[in-house]
Amino acid sequence: MLSIKATEEALSGYNDMKLGKKVAYIIFQVEKGDIVIEKTQTKADAGDDYLEAFIKEVKETGQPRFSVVDWNHKLVFVAWVPDTSKAQLKMTYATSKEGFAQELQGIHVKIQATDDAELSVAEITDKTKSKV
């Protein structure tokens, strides 16, 4: 069984996001058996309406990615594994998803997306709207 774990830098980056409230989103990738940060975007650099930019960047490579976005005061974990990905990549991300998500304490919403409809502004907005 694969033993893919987040690097200390990846976990530290997430904790900074969670506690500092200055990071809009982080995109992670699996690289050489580790989950590493591919990109971090601050709220100051992203502006107020960064959700579309986040979705575009997650999908940009066409390859699977994990990411966390701070939207509507909720931390959303996204596992983007497009249907068009190679089988080996799909398996790598599928086997490491739950373990990684559990390492990220404080996640409010989890989204598993395999196509454009499952990773959209409407989908994230709907899952993060207040239930009060």
Disulfide bonds with the S-S distance in Angstrom:
none
